[in-house]
Amino acid sequence: MFLHDGTIWITIPYNFGDMSTRTITLNTIRDLSDVELIASAIRGREDGFEELVRRYQRSITSYVFRMLNNYDASLDVTQEVFIKVYNSLERYSSDYKFSTWLYRIAHNAAIDYMRRNSMNRQSIETENADGAYQLQLESPSPTPEQEQERSEWRTEIESVVKCLPSAYRELILLRHAQDLSYDEIAEISGLPLGTVKNRLFRAREMMREIFIERGFTGI
């Protein structure tokens, strides 16, 4: 498996002994569920795992990049993630969503990279908050005249998110960039559900403070 121009290319041993396996066309393979693709890959079908990579490589690379703020490192870590996934397919349990399992591996790989490279991960104290408060990270659906403003707003948000300590930033990205539930974030991060809610609450408050410092009001 290797990366070229941001795309993951895979070289996987193929099980030629299972010649009775039905031929899977490109259209058919893309109709299969994640669990079906995993079963296909375990049986030795190269195209099964290739489809899983095709479905998730963009979002995983984006998530890792936003955690590390380093494009080359994000490509390396993403490659590492899919190698780990491939080597662990037989241990995957369909009791969990594949995407949740995949993000857990990506999360741990990014954290390991930060530790290896002495990148700061600050711990925090939990606070009494129910996590119900939602900071609006997207502006309303824009008219054509508002397109430039929306682009600038998103750039500003990205800048503010990068200012957060990584312990906060990673949860904001999972919640708002990847649109995962609190339960899914708890599963991926390995944190108790209450801690996830508390940290997200605190992260949004920190973002609000940064926006105010930059002259934004009504946040």
SULRA-V861474 format. One line per field, one symbol per residue. phi: phi as a letter, one per 30 degrees, with the letter a starting at -180 (. if undefined). psi: psi as a letter, one per 40 degrees, with the letter a starting at -180 (. if undefined). Layout:
# SULRA-V861474
phi->???
psi->???
This chain:
# SULRA-V861474
phi->.acbhicdcbbbecdddcdddddcdedddddddedddddddddjdddddedddedcdddddddddddchbdddddddddedddddedcedcdcddcddddddddddedddddddddchddbddbcdbdaciddbddcbdeeddedcdddddddddddeddedddeeddeddddddcdchcdedddddddicdeddeddddeddddddeddedddjdbid
psi->hiihfehhihhhhhgedgeehihhiddddeeiidddddddddeehddddddddddeddddddddddddfhddddddddddddddddeedeehheeihdddddddddddddddddddefihhhiiiiigieedhhhhehiihiiddeddddddddddddddddeiiddddddddddddefiidddddddeeiidddddddddddddddddddddeehie.
